[in-house]
Every structure is written in structure tokens, then in C-alpha cells.
Amino acid sequence: MLKAQVGQKAPLLAVSEWVQGQPSNFDQLMGHVVLVEVFQVNCPGCFLYALPQAVKLYQKYSSHGLIILGVATAFEDFDKNNLKNLQRLMDHGEVIGETQKWLSQHDQLIGNHLPFRIPFPVAMDRLRKRQNEIPQAEMATFINDRIPNFQTLPESEQHSIWQRVQNYFQALEYHAETFETFDLKGTPSHILVDQEGILRQCSFGAGTDLEADIVSLLNHG
């Protein structure tokens, strides 16, 4: 699998199905700044912060050359983070699980429905069922990306971490291609690509400087 690298041409998004809008990808959007908002249906933070931010950016900058795409992924809770619940979200604004619970507690729902509509195209990440054991190299990369000093830890602690990571990977029934290609750390995350198709950002969490970064790219196009 080709891994994305900031400063290099962005790999194409791997999509199983577009549930809203026309199918699109980076190679079709040259000349535009492209923001991809990556979320899970069962992810309260995605709906409290990241998606409302993306909607505001769409409203403010889509007429200035910004394209926004949504990609719903799944790296956990596969019974909730699935195509059926994504379709219900896009068709009716209906939320489920922890998203419904947290948005209700924050008075962010009308019934079980979002008070806003997601206006940009949205697709489901391509999920593939794991056929074989997870490669040791993949688990090692996962650990080293998150614990840079792993090799300096006591052997007993290394063993404990390795066992937890192994259990974590074994619990993943599927792997999500776009999520893994861009080496995302969780949701919400965003992918930012410039007018030349070059990957500029892959960031986990709410993008505090995202608007300024988008404006900078739009102004230098």
C-alpha cells in the first residue's frame, strides 16, 4: 500500500461508495484546494467540532476554489460505523450511539437529528476484511509512531505494550484503506491538498489553524 507523505503527491482516496454528491478524487480536482474531513459516524467529537467547522469552511470558501469532501471511516465499533448508519445520517440527519448521546447532552440535536445539513459530497472509506495475521512490521510501525522511545523502555514494559497492541490489532476485523494510507491517528482528522495535488497536511483533531492554512493555499494558487 502506497503511504501518503506530506510534500508529495497525494495518493487517491479509497472509497467503497459515495452516499452523497458526485464521485470525485484528487486527480479530478487539480486547480482546487481540497479538504477531506475524515470522521466516524460513532464519533461525538466529529460532530461537535470537526464537521460543523467543515460546513462553515464550505459556506465561506467553496466559491473561492475550496473543495470539501467527507470520508466516513471505521477503525472500531464496526456495528455502528457502517454504510447503513452513514446513509441514515446523510438522508435524514439521524445520529446514533455515542454521537447521539453526547450531542443530546450538549443540546445539539433536534430529536435524534442534526440541526445542520452536511452540504458537501460524502463517501464511505473502503474497508477490507483482514485475511491473515497482522504483520509484525505493521505493529512495530504503529508502536514507534506513538511511542518514539519504545526501544529504551524496560523489556517488561515493551512486552506489555506489544501485547496490548497485538490485542488491539486482533480486535480490528477490518482495515480502512484511506485511513491507513494517510496514516491517520484517529477521528476527526483532515487531509489538505493543494492545487497541484500535493499533500500539505494530515492532522488528527480539530484544526485550530485550518482556516488560515486554507486561505494561504487559496491565495497562492
C-alpha positions in Angstrom: 0.0 0.0 0.0 1.4 3.4 -1.0 1.7 5.6 2.1 0.9 9.3 1.9 3.8 11.7 2.6 3.4 15.4 3.3 5.0 17.4 0.5 4.4 14.6 -2.1 1.6 13.9 -4.5 -1.4 12.8 -2.5 -2.5 9.1 -3.1 -6.1 8.8 -4.3 -8.8 8.3 -1.7 -10.0 4.6 -1.5 -13.8 4.7 -1.4 -16.4 1.9 -1.3 -19.4 4.1 -2.1 -20.4 7.7 -2.5 -23.6 8.3 -0.5 -23.9 12.0 -1.3 -22.7 14.0 -4.3 -20.8 13.0 -7.4 -17.8 10.7 -7.1 -14.6 12.6 -7.0 -10.9 12.3 -6.2 -7.7 14.3 -6.2 -6.8 13.6 -9.8 -10.1 15.2 -10.9 -9.7 18.2 -8.7 -6.5 19.8 -9.9 -6.6 23.5 -9.6 -8.6 23.4 -6.4 -7.6 23.3 -2.7 -9.1 20.1 -1.4 -10.1 19.5 2.2 -11.1 15.9 3.2 -12.8 15.7 6.5 -12.4 12.1 7.9 -14.9 11.1 10.5 -16.7 8.2 12.1 -20.5 8.0 12.5 -20.0 7.0 16.1 -17.6 9.8 17.0 -19.0 12.6 19.1 -16.0 15.0 18.6 -16.5 14.7 14.9 -20.0 16.2 15.1 -19.4 18.6 18.0 -16.3 20.2 16.3 -14.9 19.0 13.1 -18.0 18.6 10.9 -19.5 22.0 11.9 -16.1 23.6 11.2 -16.0 21.9 7.7 -19.6 23.1 7.0 -18.6 26.7 7.9 -15.5 26.5 5.7 -17.6 25.2 2.8 -20.0 28.0 3.2 -17.2 30.6 3.3 -14.7 29.4 0.7 -16.4 27.0 -1.7 -16.9 29.9 -4.1 -13.2 30.8 -3.9 -11.9 27.4 -5.1 -12.1 25.2 -2.0 -13.5 21.7 -2.4 -14.6 19.8 0.7 -15.1 16.0 0.7 -16.3 13.9 3.6 -15.0 10.4 4.2 -16.6 8.2 6.8 -14.2 5.6 8.1 -14.2 2.8 10.6 -11.4 1.5 12.8 -13.6 0.5 15.7 -17.3 -0.1 16.6 -17.9 -1.7 13.2 -21.5 -2.4 14.1 -22.1 1.4 14.3 -19.5 2.8 11.9 -21.0 1.3 8.8 -22.6 2.2 5.5 -26.2 1.8 6.7 -25.8 4.3 9.5 -23.9 6.7 7.2 -26.8 6.6 4.8 -29.2 7.4 7.5 -27.1 10.3 8.6 -26.9 11.7 5.1 -30.5 11.1 4.2 -32.2 12.2 7.4 -29.5 13.8 9.6 -30.0 10.9 12.1 -27.2 10.1 14.5 -26.6 7.0 16.7 -24.6 5.7 19.6 -22.2 7.9 21.4 -22.7 10.7 18.9 -26.4 10.8 19.8 -25.7 10.6 23.5 -23.1 13.4 23.6 -24.9 15.8 21.2 -28.1 15.3 23.1 -26.2 16.2 26.4 -24.9 19.4 24.6 -28.4 20.3 23.3 -27.1 19.9 19.7 -29.9 17.8 18.4 -33.5 18.2 17.2 -34.9 14.9 18.3 -32.2 12.5 17.2 -31.3 14.6 14.2 -28.6 17.1 13.4 -29.6 20.8 13.3 -27.5 21.2 10.2 -27.1 19.5 6.9 -23.7 18.3 5.6 -23.6 20.1 2.2 -20.6 18.5 0.5 -20.0 15.1 -1.1 -19.6 12.2 1.4 -18.2 8.7 0.8 -17.6 5.6 2.8 -13.9 4.5 3.3 -13.1 1.2 1.6 -13.0 -1.5 4.3 -11.3 -4.8 3.7 -11.6 -7.8 5.9 -8.3 -9.0 7.3 -7.4 -12.3 5.8 -4.1 -13.0 7.5 -2.3 -12.3 10.7 -1.2 -8.7 11.2 2.4 -8.3 10.1 5.0 -7.7 12.9 6.3 -4.8 10.9 2.9 -3.1 10.8 2.6 -3.4 14.6 6.1 -2.1 15.1 5.4 0.9 13.0 2.2 1.5 14.9 4.2 1.5 18.2 7.1 3.6 17.1 4.8 6.3 15.6 3.2 6.7 19.0 6.0 5.8 21.4 9.2 7.1 19.9 11.3 6.0 22.9 9.8 2.4 22.9 13.2 0.8 22.4 14.6 2.5 25.5 11.8 1.2 27.8 12.4 -1.8 30.2 11.9 -5.1 28.5 8.9 -6.0 30.6 7.2 -2.7 29.7 8.0 -3.3 26.0 6.4 -6.8 26.2 3.3 -5.4 27.9 2.9 -2.7 25.2 3.5 -5.2 22.4 0.8 -7.5 23.8 -1.7 -4.6 24.1 -1.0 -3.5 20.5 -1.3 -7.1 19.3 -4.7 -7.4 21.1 -5.8 -4.1 19.6 -5.0 -5.2 16.1 -6.6 -8.6 16.5 -9.8 -6.8 17.5 -9.9 -5.0 14.2 -12.0 -7.1 12.0 -11.5 -4.8 9.0 -8.9 -2.3 7.9 -9.9 1.0 6.3 -7.8 1.8 3.3 -7.9 5.7 3.2 -7.4 5.8 7.0 -4.3 3.6 6.7 -2.9 5.1 3.5 -2.8 8.6 5.1 -1.6 7.1 8.5 -4.3 8.9 10.4 -4.2 8.6 14.2 -8.0 8.7 14.9 -11.1 10.8 14.1 -11.8 13.5 13.5 -8.9 14.0 11.1 -8.4 16.2 8.0 -6.4 15.9 4.8 -5.4 19.0 3.0 -4.2 19.0 -0.6 -3.1 22.0 -2.7 -4.0 23.0 -6.3 -1.2 20.8 -7.6 -2.4 17.7 -5.9 0.4 17.9 -3.2 -0.4 16.7 0.3 0.0 19.6 2.7 -1.5 18.3 5.9 -2.7 15.1 7.6 -3.9 16.2 11.1 -5.7 14.5 13.9 -8.2 16.5 16.0 -9.9 19.8 15.4 -7.7 22.0 13.1 -7.2 25.2 15.1 -5.3 26.9 12.3 -7.1 25.1 9.5 -8.9 28.2 8.1 -5.7 30.2 8.0 -3.9 27.4 6.2 -6.7 27.1 3.6 -6.7 30.8 3.0 -2.9 30.8 2.5 -3.2 28.0 -0.1 -6.1 29.7 -1.9 -4.2 33.0 -2.1 -1.1 31.3 -3.5 -2.9 29.3 -6.2 
